[in-house]
C-alpha cells in the first residue's frame, strides 16, 4: 500500500474503530484535535464517549449519537483499514496534526514578536515558545499521557519494594537521613518552602540539601541572590572539610585569611572532589521568568535537572501590575515557581524569610508566620521551618551576680549549640512534625546527627560565625 493521504488516513482510523474493538490498542493515542476534518473530530469524540461508557463504537451507536449523518457513518465504516496499514494511517494523522501545530506556533510567535497585541518581554515570548515546543515534542510520538490505575498500582508496588530493599526514600533524598526518613524525600514537581527567621540556618539547610543532591550524582541549579558564587564556595569547602574530617576551618576564617597553611593544604585536597554538578547563579532580583529561562539553560548544560533552589523569595523581582499589592505579587511568584517545578519535572526549593517573631515566648514558627502571602502555604507541597533555639537562648544571658543561674544558662547554651529543628509544617503526601538535626553554623554543615561526621565527634571551633 502506498502512503495514505490525510483524508484516507482519517477515514481509515474511524472505520477501524467502528469495525472492531480488536485494534483499539493502536488507536489509544489519537485524540479528536488530531483530526483536520471537523466532522471527523465530532465522530472521534463520540467514539471516545462510547468507549468511556464501556460500549463499542458500532454504526448504530454512532448514528444514535447524531455525530454525523447515517450515510456518512456508513461511508467511514467502509473505509476501514487494518494492520499493518492501520499503523501508517495513525502516523499520517499524527504527523499532519504536528505540522499544523508547528505552523500555528510559528505564526503565534511571529505575531507576538511584532507586538500587535501590546508589548511583551522577548524573554517571556521565548519561554512560552520553548514550553509549547517541549509539549509538542512529547506529543510527536503519539505519547499516551493517561495512566490506568491498575498499571499505576503495579508500578507503585515495584517502586515501594525497591525503595524498602535499598533503604532509601521514594522521592529525591535531601541527603539528611533523619529528614528523609521522616519526610520521604522530595518528589518531582514539588514546591518545597524552607522558611525561617534571620540567622536560623535556612541558607545552610538549603545549601546542604543542594550539595548533597549534587554529591550523590544529581544535577542542581542554585540561585543565590544574596551571596556570590565565592561565598557559596567558601561555605561548601568549609562544610566538606568538616564532613570528611580533613579540615576544621570556619568559612569566615577562610574569608578573613585567618587560616593555617596546613588547613589550606587540606582544603586544597578537599576542593579536588567538590563536584561541578551544582551550578550557582548569583544574579540579584530574579523574577520567576528569569528562574525559568536560566533553569532551561542549566538543563541544557547538564542534560537534565534534578533540583532547583532559589534563595530567597522576598528579594526576588516581582512583576507588579498597576494597583497590585505586594502579597499578591508574591503569590503570583510562588504559583509561577510551582509551574517551573511541574515543567522541569523536579523539586523546586524556595527559601522564605520570616520575621523575628518578637513578643512570643515560644519562637517556633508556624504556618501562620509565613510572611507576605497565604499563597506561599497554598502553593507549597512541603513547608520546612528551620529553628535554632540556641540563637534565642544565647542572647538571654543572665547577670553574673547569680552564678548558679549563669552556670545553668552556659550549660543550656552548650547543649543547644549544635541543635537545629527541621519543623515539617506541611507535607502533602506525608507526616508533619519536628525532626532534631545537627548543625555547625561555623562550617555551614547540616547532618542528621554528629555520628555522620567522619570522626564522629564535635570539635570546638575557634571564632564564631552567624548565618
N, C-alpha and C positions, 0 to 999 in steps of 0.2 A: 504493500500500500504506500502511495506517495504521502508526503506530509500533509495533514488536513489543513484547510484554511480555517479562519476563525469561526465562520458561520457553521461549517460542518462539525468542528470540534465542540461547539456549544450544544448543538443539537444532539451529537453523539453521546455526550455526557448525560444529558437529560433522558435520552432514550434508554441508556444502560441502567439508570436508576429506576426507570419505570419497568423495564423488562424483568429485573431480578434483584433481590437483596444480596445476592451472592458476591457482587462486585463492589459493595459499598466500601470495603476497606481501602479501595483505590480512589474513592471519591471523597473521603472524610475531610481532606484539607481544603476542598472547594467551598467558597462562600458566595452568597448572592452578588456581592460587589465585584467579584472576579469576572462576571459576565458583562459584555458590552451591550447586548440587546436587552432593553428594559423588560420585554415580555419574558425573556429567559430568566431574568432576576426574580420576577414575580413567581414563576413556576418553581425555581430552585428554593425560594423562600417557603413555598407551600410544601415542597418535598421535605425540607428540614422540619417543618412544623409537624408533619405526619410522623416522621421518624421519632421526634421527641415524644410523641404520644404512643410509641411502640407500634405504629401502623405502617404497612407497606405503601409505597407511593405508586399505587396502581392507577390505570387510566380512570376508572370510575371515581376513585377517591379524589384525584386531581380535578376532574370535571366538577365534582360536587363542591370543591373549594372555590370554584369560579375564578381561578387564577388566569385562565385563558379559555377561548372557545374550544368546544369538544373536537372540532376538526383539526385545530392546531395541536392539541394534545395528542391526537392520533398520529399526526404527521411526525411529531417528536418521537413517539414510540417506534415508528418505522425506521427512524434514523439511528437506532441503537448501534453502537459499536462494541466490540468485545476484546478482551486481552489477546495479543499484546497491543493492538491498535488503540485500546482504551487509554493506555499509558501515554501514547503520543497526543491524544486529544486533551488529556489533563494538562500536559506540559504546554500545549499550544494556548489553552485558556489562561493558564497562569502567566505564561510569557507575555501575552498581549496585554494582560492587566498590568503587569510590572512596567511595561513600556509606556502605557498610558500614564501611570503614576509618575514615572520619571519625567515625562513631558510636563505633567501638571506641576511637579515640584520645581522644574526649571523655570516655568512661566511665573510661578509664585515668587521664586527667588528674584527674578528679573523685576517684577512689579514692586516688590518691597525695596529692592536696591535703588530703583528710580525714585521711590518715595511718594507715589501718587496719593497714598492714604495718610500722609504725615511722616514726620521724621522718626526713624527707628535707628538705634545704635547698630552699626555694622556688625559688632561682636555678637549682638543678640540675634540678628538675622542669620549669621553664620552658625551659631549654636543650634538654632531651631532647624536649620537645613541639615546639619550633621546628624541631629537626633532623628529627623524624618528619614534620612538616608539609611541610618542604622536600623530603624524599624523595617524599612523596605527590604534591606538586605537579608534580614531574618525571614521575611515573608517570601523571598525569592525562591527558596527551596520548597515552598508549599508547606512550611512548618506548621504542625498542628500544636497550637498553644494550650489546648484543652487537655486536662488530665482526668481520667476516671478515678473515682475514689478507691476502686479495687486495686488498680495498679499502684496508686499512691500509697495505699496501706502496705502492700507487699514490699515496696521500696523502703518505706519507713522502718519496717521490722528489720530489714537487712542493714540499714544505716545504724539503727539502735544497737543491734548485736555487735557491729563493727566498732562503734564508739565505746561500748562497755568492755569489749575484749582488749581494746587498745588504751583504756583508761583515759579517755580524752573527751572534752565537751563536744557536743554536736555542732556548735557554732564555731566561729573563728576564736581561738584562745587569746586571752589578753596576756598570757604568759605569767599571770599572777595566780598561782594554783588555787588558793582559797577562794578568790573572787570567781574564777572559772567554775569551780565545783558548786558554788552557791548559785551563780547567775546562769550558768550553762553556755558561756561564750557569747559572741556577737554574731547575729545572723545576717546573711546578705540582704541589703535593703533596709537594715535597721538605722534609725537615727538615735544615737546614744548621746545624752547630755551628761557631761561631767561638770558638776557645779560646786562652788564653794566660795567662802569669803576670801578676801585677800590674805595671803601667807598661810593658807591651809594646805597647800601642796597639790592643787589641781593640775597645774602645769607639769609637775613631777609625775603625777599619775598618768597623764595623757602621753608624755614623752616616753615613759617606761612601757606603756602598752604599745605605742607605735614601734619602738625599737625592738621589743620582744617579738612582735609580728615579723619585722624585717629580719631579725636574727634567726628566726625559725624558717626563713625562706619566702616570706610574704613580700608583696610589693606595696609600699606605703608612700602616700603623698601627704606631707606635713606642712600645713600653712601656719607659719609662726609670725603673726602680725605684730607681736610685741617685742620679740627677741630676734637677733640676727642669726644667720647660719653659724657664725663663730661661737655665739653664746650657747646655742644648742649643741654644737660640737664639744665645747668645754664640759658641759654637763654630761654628755654621753661618754667622753673619755674618763671623767672622774667616776661615774657610776660603773662603767665596765671594769675599770681598775679595781674598784672596791668589790664588785661582784665576784670576780675570779681570784681575788686575793693577791693581785700583782702589785698594787699600789693603793695607798690610803690617803688621797690628797683631795681636800675640798676644792670644788671648782672655782671658788673665789680666790683661793691661794694661787691657782693657775693664772687667773686673770690679773692678779696683783703681782705676779712674778715672785711670790714668796714660797718657792718650791725648791726642794733639794735636788741636786744633779742626779742622784741615784733614782729618785722618784720619776724624774723626767725621762730617764733612760728606760725605766719600767713601762711608763705610759707610751713611749715610742713603740715598744713591742705590742702593747695593747692596741695601738692605732692600726697595726698591720691587719688585725682581724675585725676591725669595725666595718660593717657592711655598707655598701652603697645602695642597698635595696630600700633604704629610707631616704627619700629626696625632700629637701627643705626649700620652701619658697617663703622668703621673709618680707614680701611686699606688704605695705600697710594699707588699711582702708579698703580691703577687697569686698566686692559685692558678691552675692550668691552666684551671679552670672560669671564673674571672674573665676570663682572656685570651680564652676562647671567647665569653663573653657580650659583653665590651666590643668585641671584633672584629666581632661581629654588628652592634653599634651603629655602628661605623665604616663597615661595609659599607653600611648603610642611608644614612648620611650622604653617602658618596661615590658610591653606586650600584654598588658592587663594591669588591674589594680585590685588589691585585696583589702585595703583600708585607706580612708581619707580622714585626716584630723585637722580641725580648724580651731586655732587658739587666738582670740576668743570672740564670742558672739557680739558683745556690746561695743566693740571697737571696729566692727565691720562697716563698710559703706552701705548706706540704706538709700534705696531709690524712692524717696518720699514723693507721693503725688500731692498736689496742692491741697492743703487743709487736712492732711492725714497726720494723726498723732504718732508719736514715736513707738508706742506699744503696738500699733497696727503694722508699722513698718517692720518691727522685729518679728511679728507673727508671719508676715509675708516672706521674710528671710528664712525662718525655720521651715516653713512649708516648701520653699524652693530647695533648701538643703535636703529635706526628706525626699523630694523628687530626684535630686542628684544621687542619693543612695539607691533608689529604685532603678534609675537609668544605668548606673555603673554596676549594679548588682553586687555591692559591697557595703559594709557598715560605714557610716559617717559619724565620727566622734566630734562633737562640738562642745567647747568649754563655755561655761556661762558664769558670770560674776554675780555674787550675792553681796548684799550689804553686810556690815559687821554685826548685825543682829543686836544692837545696843538695847539696853533696858530689859533684857531677858536673862533670867538666871540660867536656864538651860539653853546653851548656844547651838545645840544640834539642829541643823536646818531641816525644814520640811518642805513639801511641795508648794505650800503657800508662800514660801520665801523666794521662789523663782521670780527674778526681777523683770520688770518691763512688760511682760505679756503672758497671759494664760495660755496662749498658743504654743509656748515652749513645751509645757506639760502635755498639751493635746497632741502635738505632732510627734513627740518623742516616743520611741518604743521602750527605751530604758532611760532612767534617770539615776545617776550615781552621785551622791553628795560626798565630798571629801572633808573630813572633820578631824582636826588635831586638838585635843583638849589641852595639850601641853602649851599651846600658844597662849591660851587664856590664863592658865594656872601660873605660868612663869611670869606673867605681868601683874600678878596679885601678891607680890612679896610682902609678908607681914613685917612688922617692926622687929629689929634686932633686940629690942628690950625684952621681948618674950622669946627666950631661947628655945623652949620646948616647941612652941608653935612654929618658929622659924625652922627648926630641925624637921618637923613633920612636913613643912612646905618643901624643903630641899629633897626629902625622901620621895614625896609625891612627884616632884619635877623629874627626878631620876627615873622613876617608874614609868612616867608617861613620855619620856623624851623620844623614844623610837616607835611610839604607837600612833597609828592613824586608823580611823574608821572609814571604811567604804560603806556608806549607807545606801543600799539599793532601795530607793523610794518608789520606783515604778519599774515593772518588768512585765511586759505584755504577755510573755509566754513562760513566766517562771515565778520564783519566790521573791518576796521583798523582805528586807530586814537589814541588819548591820553585820559587817564582817570585819574582824580585827586584823589589821595588816601591820607590817613593819616598814618604817621609812627612815632613811638617813638624809635629812634635809641638806647636810653639808656636801654630800656627794650626789644628791639627786637620785637616789636609788630606792625603789619600792619593791618589796618582796612579800611573800606570804608570812614568813617569819624568819628569824635570824639563822635557822638551820640551813637555809638555802644559800647562805654565804659559803664561799669556798672553804674558809677556815671555821665557819660556824660559830663565830664569836663577835661580840661588839667591841671594837677597839676605840678608846676615847679619841676624839678628834681635836686637833688644835684649832683655835679660832672659832668663829661662829658665822653662820650664814642663814639668811632667811630667803624665802622664795622671791 
